[in-house]
Amino acid sequence: MTKWTPTHEAPEPLEGPVVPTIVGGTVLWFVLFLVQLPFYGWFDDHGHAWWVWTCLAGAGLGLIGIWYVRGRDAAIKRDAAARDAEGTRGAPGTHGTQADRPTA
């Protein structure tokens, strides 16, 4: 078997509203948990108690996801601001080169 190699470059990754998407998913998991909680006895009697705990786990993991994507978003914005600041200080045509960076 030969190894498959792509014949074209991969497209740039899509950047969308990541933080609101993760927050929305987390809220949805938590709401599903709260909706199912009054019926826990029924779920337990029918062997579906894991549905309730799956929703709680989704909400908990969503909180970790919110923490992660907020930090990622802040890091992307810091990097963009640093690149913009470097671009305004450096000579024209030397954006992001080693010559623009101060040395120790």
Secondary structure, 3 states (H helix, E strand, C coil): CCCCCCCCCCCCCCCCCHHHHHHHHHHHHHHHHHHHHHHHHHHHHCCCHHHHHHHHHHHHHHHHHHHHHHHHHHHHHHHHHHHHHHHHHCCCCCCCCHHHCCCC
